[in-house]
């Protein structure tokens, strides 16, 4: 069976089943970051790696600094999904020998700009030549307080579902300019009990079912309530992908206070889009988000 037929989630499940395990790992493959026991009390260590590939995540004509920003910000968005604080990054750069040095310089300007915005130190990495397209891989380590760590798996039936920002329209270059919601995530977990959270990298149609499955729940979404970017349809908001907004679940009795104080603090939109249900109760299906290996 080839990867197109197998699909990303079945592939990862198959790979993960044979990986070495360690008692210090609280969450491994299958969540936004790996969560490990950290030296000292009250902290978890977070690890994340992500990449951008020319021809998939950016084109040959994309400004190199925007590529660098996106490459760093993708990993940082996963830290936001866990309310984590990123600290250190390693960069692996794989480029053809014919690529101009000025392109690499621009790439690192974008990487450094995103890193500085979130107080991340770039501490090393690796380079390699290739006969294929350019690839930039970013690995980030950081931390989160044990009482503020949020995974995908803590959602409960009847929890309200919220998303930050607006959805859809990533192909109109929004996927190159997004800001990881680390500040918003940290604010949320300081004030509210967030049961489950994920960043919308593959679109609501892919990432909401992932959160629901991890939480052992179903979901109901009011598609008419979805906050859409200008010019986008409901289908775009569900399926475009690369929104990098937060989707999270919170107890319904917390929702009124959350919505009230959010409006006082943030200019970014916050929208209640539905709720989690008992698994098997809801029959709603969303159009698919981004599918790897399609």
CORPE-V547788 format. One record per residue. RES is the residue in three letters. OMEGA is omega in radians with two decimals (* if undefined). D_FIRST is the distance of its C-alpha to the first C-alpha in Angstrom with 2 decimals. Layout:
BEGIN
res->RES omega->OMEGA d_first->D_FIRST
res->RES omega->OMEGA d_first->D_FIRST
END
This chain:
BEGIN
res->UNK omega->3.12 d_first->0.00
res->UNK omega->-3.04 d_first->3.80
res->UNK omega->3.10 d_first->6.73
res->UNK omega->3.12 d_first->8.25
res->UNK omega->-3.10 d_first->6.36
res->UNK omega->-3.12 d_first->6.49
res->UNK omega->-3.05 d_first->10.04
res->UNK omega->-3.01 d_first->12.73
res->UNK omega->3.09 d_first->14.31
res->UNK omega->3.08 d_first->11.57
res->UNK omega->-3.11 d_first->10.69
res->UNK omega->3.10 d_first->14.46
res->UNK omega->3.12 d_first->15.07
res->UNK omega->3.14 d_first->12.88
res->UNK omega->-3.04 d_first->14.64
res->UNK omega->-3.08 d_first->17.99
res->UNK omega->-3.12 d_first->18.10
res->UNK omega->-3.10 d_first->18.64
res->UNK omega->3.04 d_first->21.05
res->UNK omega->-3.11 d_first->24.75
res->UNK omega->-3.10 d_first->27.00
res->UNK omega->-3.09 d_first->30.66
res->UNK omega->-3.14 d_first->33.29
res->UNK omega->-3.14 d_first->34.44
res->UNK omega->3.11 d_first->31.27
res->UNK omega->3.08 d_first->31.97
res->UNK omega->-3.14 d_first->28.78
res->UNK omega->-3.13 d_first->25.76
res->UNK omega->3.09 d_first->22.29
res->UNK omega->3.03 d_first->22.01
res->UNK omega->-3.04 d_first->25.40
res->UNK omega->3.05 d_first->26.97
res->UNK omega->2.91 d_first->28.49
res->UNK omega->-3.08 d_first->28.51
res->UNK omega->-3.05 d_first->31.81
res->UNK omega->3.02 d_first->33.71
res->UNK omega->-3.13 d_first->37.14
res->UNK omega->3.04 d_first->39.57
res->UNK omega->-3.11 d_first->42.81
res->UNK omega->-3.07 d_first->45.68
res->UNK omega->2.95 d_first->45.91
res->UNK omega->-3.10 d_first->44.69
res->UNK omega->2.91 d_first->41.83
res->UNK omega->2.98 d_first->38.07
res->UNK omega->3.10 d_first->36.36
res->UNK omega->3.09 d_first->33.59
res->UNK omega->3.13 d_first->30.92
res->UNK omega->2.97 d_first->28.62
res->UNK omega->3.12 d_first->26.70
res->UNK omega->-3.11 d_first->25.38
res->UNK omega->2.94 d_first->25.02
res->UNK omega->-3.04 d_first->25.61
res->UNK omega->3.10 d_first->23.99
res->UNK omega->-3.07 d_first->25.93
res->UNK omega->3.08 d_first->24.52
res->UNK omega->-3.09 d_first->22.73
res->UNK omega->3.07 d_first->25.53
res->UNK omega->-3.13 d_first->28.47
res->UNK omega->3.12 d_first->29.52
res->UNK omega->-3.10 d_first->31.35
res->UNK omega->-3.13 d_first->34.53
res->UNK omega->3.09 d_first->34.36
res->UNK omega->-3.03 d_first->37.35
res->UNK omega->3.13 d_first->36.46
res->UNK omega->3.08 d_first->38.40
res->UNK omega->3.06 d_first->36.38
res->UNK omega->3.12 d_first->33.15
res->UNK omega->3.10 d_first->34.71
res->UNK omega->-3.10 d_first->35.83
res->UNK omega->-3.11 d_first->32.43
res->UNK omega->3.12 d_first->30.71
res->UNK omega->-3.02 d_first->33.19
res->UNK omega->3.12 d_first->33.51
res->UNK omega->3.10 d_first->29.82
res->UNK omega->-3.13 d_first->30.12
res->UNK omega->3.09 d_first->33.57
res->UNK omega->3.07 d_first->32.37
res->UNK omega->3.01 d_first->30.24
res->UNK omega->3.11 d_first->33.49
res->UNK omega->-3.12 d_first->35.19
res->UNK omega->3.14 d_first->32.72
res->UNK omega->-3.10 d_first->33.98
res->UNK omega->-3.09 d_first->37.59
res->UNK omega->3.07 d_first->37.33
res->UNK omega->3.12 d_first->39.56
res->UNK omega->-3.08 d_first->37.80
res->UNK omega->-3.02 d_first->39.84
res->UNK omega->-3.13 d_first->38.22
res->UNK omega->3.00 d_first->35.54
res->UNK omega->-3.09 d_first->33.89
res->UNK omega->2.98 d_first->32.64
res->UNK omega->-3.08 d_first->30.09
res->UNK omega->3.14 d_first->30.65
res->UNK omega->-3.03 d_first->28.41
res->UNK omega->3.05 d_first->30.08
res->UNK omega->-3.09 d_first->30.73
res->UNK omega->-3.12 d_first->34.13
res->UNK omega->3.14 d_first->35.45
res->UNK omega->-3.09 d_first->35.27
res->UNK omega->3.13 d_first->38.84
res->UNK omega->3.13 d_first->40.32
res->UNK omega->3.10 d_first->41.69
res->UNK omega->3.13 d_first->38.20
res->UNK omega->3.11 d_first->37.48
res->UNK omega->3.09 d_first->40.89
res->UNK omega->3.09 d_first->40.19
res->UNK omega->-3.10 d_first->36.83
res->UNK omega->3.00 d_first->38.66
res->UNK omega->3.11 d_first->41.38
res->UNK omega->3.07 d_first->38.87
res->UNK omega->-3.09 d_first->37.28
res->UNK omega->3.14 d_first->40.79
res->UNK omega->3.11 d_first->42.00
res->UNK omega->3.14 d_first->39.30
res->UNK omega->-3.13 d_first->39.83
res->UNK omega->-3.11 d_first->43.60
res->UNK omega->-3.10 d_first->43.44
res->UNK omega->3.03 d_first->41.85
res->UNK omega->3.10 d_first->43.71
res->UNK omega->3.07 d_first->40.74
res->UNK omega->3.03 d_first->41.57
res->UNK omega->-2.92 d_first->39.28
res->UNK omega->3.11 d_first->39.73
res->UNK omega->3.13 d_first->37.62
res->UNK omega->-3.04 d_first->34.18
res->UNK omega->3.04 d_first->32.67
res->UNK omega->3.09 d_first->32.38
res->UNK omega->3.00 d_first->30.26
res->UNK omega->3.13 d_first->30.13
res->UNK omega->3.02 d_first->27.12
res->UNK omega->-3.10 d_first->26.61
res->UNK omega->-3.12 d_first->24.46
res->UNK omega->3.10 d_first->25.41
res->UNK omega->3.09 d_first->27.45
res->UNK omega->3.07 d_first->25.99
res->UNK omega->3.13 d_first->28.28
res->UNK omega->-3.12 d_first->27.30
res->UNK omega->3.07 d_first->29.85
res->UNK omega->-3.04 d_first->30.14
res->UNK omega->2.98 d_first->32.87
res->UNK omega->-3.14 d_first->34.71
res->UNK omega->-3.02 d_first->37.31
res->UNK omega->3.01 d_first->38.69
res->UNK omega->3.07 d_first->39.41
res->UNK omega->-3.08 d_first->42.06
res->UNK omega->-3.10 d_first->40.84
res->UNK omega->-3.12 d_first->42.54
res->UNK omega->3.09 d_first->40.96
res->UNK omega->3.09 d_first->37.31
res->UNK omega->3.08 d_first->35.17
res->UNK omega->3.04 d_first->31.57
res->UNK omega->-2.83 d_first->29.25
res->UNK omega->-3.05 d_first->29.88
res->UNK omega->-3.12 d_first->33.61
res->UNK omega->-3.10 d_first->33.89
res->UNK omega->3.06 d_first->35.95
res->UNK omega->-3.11 d_first->36.37
res->UNK omega->3.01 d_first->39.00
res->UNK omega->2.99 d_first->38.49
res->UNK omega->3.10 d_first->39.11
res->UNK omega->3.13 d_first->36.43
res->UNK omega->2.95 d_first->37.69
res->UNK omega->3.02 d_first->36.38
res->UNK omega->3.01 d_first->38.28
res->UNK omega->-3.13 d_first->38.95
res->UNK omega->-3.02 d_first->37.58
res->UNK omega->3.09 d_first->34.08
res->UNK omega->3.05 d_first->32.51
res->UNK omega->-3.08 d_first->33.36
res->UNK omega->-3.10 d_first->31.43
res->UNK omega->3.05 d_first->30.89
res->UNK omega->3.04 d_first->34.68
res->UNK omega->3.06 d_first->34.67
res->UNK omega->-3.12 d_first->34.97
res->UNK omega->3.11 d_first->31.82
res->UNK omega->-2.99 d_first->33.93
res->UNK omega->-3.03 d_first->37.01
res->UNK omega->3.07 d_first->36.07
res->UNK omega->3.10 d_first->37.88
res->UNK omega->-3.03 d_first->36.15
res->UNK omega->-3.12 d_first->37.90
res->UNK omega->-3.12 d_first->38.98
res->UNK omega->-3.14 d_first->42.65
res->UNK omega->3.13 d_first->41.99
res->UNK omega->3.13 d_first->39.70
res->UNK omega->3.11 d_first->42.34
res->UNK omega->-3.13 d_first->45.00
res->UNK omega->-3.04 d_first->43.09
res->UNK omega->3.05 d_first->42.55
res->UNK omega->-2.98 d_first->46.16
res->UNK omega->-3.05 d_first->47.51
res->UNK omega->3.05 d_first->45.09
res->UNK omega->3.11 d_first->42.79
res->UNK omega->-3.02 d_first->39.39
res->UNK omega->-3.12 d_first->37.07
res->UNK omega->-3.10 d_first->33.66
res->UNK omega->3.11 d_first->32.69
res->UNK omega->3.02 d_first->29.83
res->UNK omega->-3.03 d_first->29.98
res->UNK omega->3.12 d_first->28.58
res->UNK omega->-3.13 d_first->26.36
res->UNK omega->3.12 d_first->23.57
res->UNK omega->-3.13 d_first->26.07
res->UNK omega->-3.10 d_first->27.68
res->UNK omega->3.08 d_first->25.04
res->UNK omega->-2.96 d_first->22.41
res->UNK omega->3.06 d_first->24.80
res->UNK omega->3.06 d_first->27.11
res->UNK omega->3.09 d_first->24.49
res->UNK omega->3.12 d_first->23.40
res->UNK omega->-3.13 d_first->27.06
res->UNK omega->3.13 d_first->27.66
res->UNK omega->-3.14 d_first->24.79
res->UNK omega->-3.14 d_first->25.93
res->UNK omega->-3.11 d_first->29.46
res->UNK omega->-3.05 d_first->28.66
res->UNK omega->2.93 d_first->30.12
res->UNK omega->-3.14 d_first->29.75
res->UNK omega->2.98 d_first->31.35
res->UNK omega->-3.13 d_first->33.62
res->UNK omega->2.99 d_first->34.11
res->UNK omega->-3.04 d_first->36.99
res->UNK omega->3.13 d_first->35.35
res->UNK omega->-3.10 d_first->38.85
res->UNK omega->-3.03 d_first->39.67
res->UNK omega->3.12 d_first->36.91
res->UNK omega->-3.01 d_first->38.62
res->UNK omega->2.98 d_first->37.56
res->UNK omega->-3.07 d_first->38.18
res->UNK omega->3.09 d_first->40.63
res->UNK omega->-3.09 d_first->39.35
res->UNK omega->3.05 d_first->36.16
res->UNK omega->3.04 d_first->35.18
res->UNK omega->3.13 d_first->33.90
res->UNK omega->3.09 d_first->30.43
res->UNK omega->-3.10 d_first->30.71
res->UNK omega->-3.12 d_first->31.81
res->UNK omega->-2.86 d_first->28.81
res->UNK omega->-3.02 d_first->26.03
res->UNK omega->-3.10 d_first->27.20
res->UNK omega->3.13 d_first->26.28
res->UNK omega->3.02 d_first->27.95
res->UNK omega->-3.11 d_first->31.09
res->UNK omega->2.98 d_first->31.42
res->UNK omega->3.12 d_first->33.80
res->UNK omega->2.94 d_first->34.13
res->UNK omega->-3.10 d_first->33.12
res->UNK omega->-3.12 d_first->34.91
res->UNK omega->-3.11 d_first->36.19
res->UNK omega->3.14 d_first->39.83
res->UNK omega->-3.06 d_first->42.15
res->UNK omega->3.13 d_first->43.85
res->UNK omega->3.06 d_first->47.32
res->UNK omega->-2.98 d_first->46.58
res->UNK omega->-3.12 d_first->45.56
res->UNK omega->3.13 d_first->49.08
res->UNK omega->3.11 d_first->50.18
res->UNK omega->-3.12 d_first->46.98
res->UNK omega->-3.12 d_first->47.33
res->UNK omega->-3.07 d_first->51.02
res->UNK omega->3.05 d_first->50.89
res->UNK omega->-3.14 d_first->47.84
res->UNK omega->3.14 d_first->49.87
res->UNK omega->-3.03 d_first->52.69
res->UNK omega->-2.93 d_first->50.59
res->UNK omega->3.01 d_first->47.83
res->UNK omega->3.12 d_first->47.82
res->UNK omega->-3.12 d_first->44.05
res->UNK omega->2.99 d_first->43.30
res->UNK omega->-3.02 d_first->42.11
res->UNK omega->2.99 d_first->40.91
res->UNK omega->-3.01 d_first->40.28
res->UNK omega->-3.11 d_first->37.39
res->UNK omega->-3.10 d_first->36.91
res->UNK omega->2.96 d_first->36.44
res->UNK omega->-3.13 d_first->34.19
res->UNK omega->2.99 d_first->34.45
res->UNK omega->-3.10 d_first->33.89
res->UNK omega->3.11 d_first->30.23
res->UNK omega->-3.10 d_first->29.61
res->UNK omega->-3.11 d_first->32.94
res->UNK omega->-3.12 d_first->31.97
res->UNK omega->-3.05 d_first->29.86
res->UNK omega->3.03 d_first->29.70
res->UNK omega->3.11 d_first->26.47
res->UNK omega->2.97 d_first->26.42
res->UNK omega->-3.06 d_first->24.73
res->UNK omega->2.94 d_first->21.72
res->UNK omega->-3.13 d_first->22.54
res->UNK omega->3.14 d_first->20.67
res->UNK omega->3.10 d_first->16.87
res->UNK omega->3.11 d_first->15.31
res->UNK omega->3.11 d_first->12.48
res->UNK omega->* d_first->13.49
END
